Amino acid sequence: MIKFLDLQKINVAHQQEIEERLLQTFRSGWYLLGNEVKTFEQNLKHYLDAEEVIGVANGLDALRLILRGYIEMGVMQPGDEVIVPANTYIASILAISDNGLVPVLIEPDLHTYNVDIDKIEEKITAKTKAVMIVHLYGRVVWSEELLALANKHQLKIIEDNAQAIGAEWNGVKTGNLGDAAGFSFYPGKNLGALGDGGAVSCKDAELGKVIRALANYGSNQKYVNIYKGLNSRLDELHAAALDVKLKYIDAENDRRRAIAKRYIAEINNESIILPEQPETGAEHVWHLFVIRTENREKLQAFLTDNGVQTLIHYPVPPHKQQCYSELNHFIFPITEKIHEEVLSLPISPVMEDEEVTTITKILNQFSC
Ligand SMILES: *Cc1c(COP(=O)(O)O)cnc(C)c1O
């Protein structure tokens, strides 16, 4: 069986270094808001070339805290609108509605699966305060037009960078393109912790300060509470493991790129639509390698029968979920088509060349 993602193998590749750092942290007796988090924040900041980095408990909190920070600063208020792609993972949208803000969904481009920038302006109202872009599957979404549009309408650009750490647009890392970004270190992400973890990066030092306080009960001095905050901190143990793995992220993303390149060159089947290579200047990090086919159930069963595990990202779009009954009446044909047809193939830095060959051969034998 070729696993969709072999997390054990991914982490064991750095076993000795991770174990040493974990043991050191364990023995230090200091488990929160200490040197490991500080070191990781510094190294991630340096890696991104960002102004501010704040470790938080998970990726959803990173996005929630950015929006909450803007609310505390008076940049937006509950009832304001945030534009977001309809085909994102639901966490992007939960971060918006959790703050009493209104998610305004827009369709993606069927070829890149990323938000169609040309469809943003028609959705802007007097209440629109931000655009949340999502570098879905690890593919960068950015353009000069987007920046010009945000400046023209005084919108904040928030990046959901949960799937794209290490990706670049003309030499600038994602997470450092917009005003603020949320990162997830969920174990299956390209930079995965040994449990939950996340981070915020932002350009505005004041926003960084507000978010740091919000994540720690709304306080940046013990027992002095400025905001009605939450408890969303990155643990020392996770930071220690992440700091080790951060050193290898570029090499691991390179390996993902090499696998994606082979899939694109070698899969040759009329009933399978492959992802497009990114435009020049954009570095894709292939968090997921997503193909499309009209007969997904049959293809997935065929792969399972031949020993290849696949997953679907995602089977049901957020606007069709029970929890968003207020959005259920919307019809987004491109989003719905994507959710009906996508299938994610195994891709990871520890996949062997022979596994790629095996999967490719099986796919080339499939007929709908
Ligand atoms: C994983 C993910 C999140 C949420 O991150 P968690 O760490 O699981 O909370 C948010 N947005 C996207 C696009 C994601 O893939």
The ligand as an SDF file (V2000), in Angstrom:
LIG
                    3D

 15 15  0  0  0  0  0  0  0  0999 V2000
   -5.0280   23.5480    7.7140 C   0  0  0  0  0  0  0  0  0  0  0  0
   -5.6770   24.7800    7.2410 C   0  0  0  0  0  0  0  0  0  0  0  0
   -6.1480   25.7580    8.1310 C   0  0  0  0  0  0  0  0  0  0  0  0
   -6.2680   25.5440    9.6090 C   0  0  0  0  0  0  0  0  0  0  0  0
   -5.1080   25.1800   10.2580 O   0  0  0  0  0  0  0  0  0  0  0  0
   -5.2000   24.3480   11.6350 P   0  0  0  0  0  0  0  0  0  0  0  0
   -3.7790   24.3960   12.1290 O   0  0  0  0  0  0  0  0  0  0  0  0
   -5.6620   22.9740   11.3180 O   0  0  0  0  0  0  0  0  0  0  0  0
   -6.1150   25.0700   12.5410 O   0  0  0  0  0  0  0  0  0  0  0  0
   -6.6320   26.9370    7.6120 C   0  0  0  0  0  0  0  0  0  0  0  0
   -6.6990   27.1470    6.2850 N   0  0  0  0  0  0  0  0  0  0  0  0
   -6.2870   26.2290    5.4060 C   0  0  0  0  0  0  0  0  0  0  0  0
   -6.3680   26.5390    3.9400 C   0  0  0  0  0  0  0  0  0  0  0  0
   -5.7720   25.0170    5.8390 C   0  0  0  0  0  0  0  0  0  0  0  0
   -5.3820   24.1060    4.9510 O   0  0  0  0  0  0  0  0  0  0  0  0
  1  2  1  0
  2  3  1  0
  2 14  2  0
  3  4  1  0
  3 10  2  0
  4  5  1  0
  5  6  1  0
  6  7  2  0
  6  8  1  0
  6  9  1  0
 10 11  1  0
 11 12  2  0
 12 13  1  0
 12 14  1  0
 14 15  1  0
M  END
$$$$
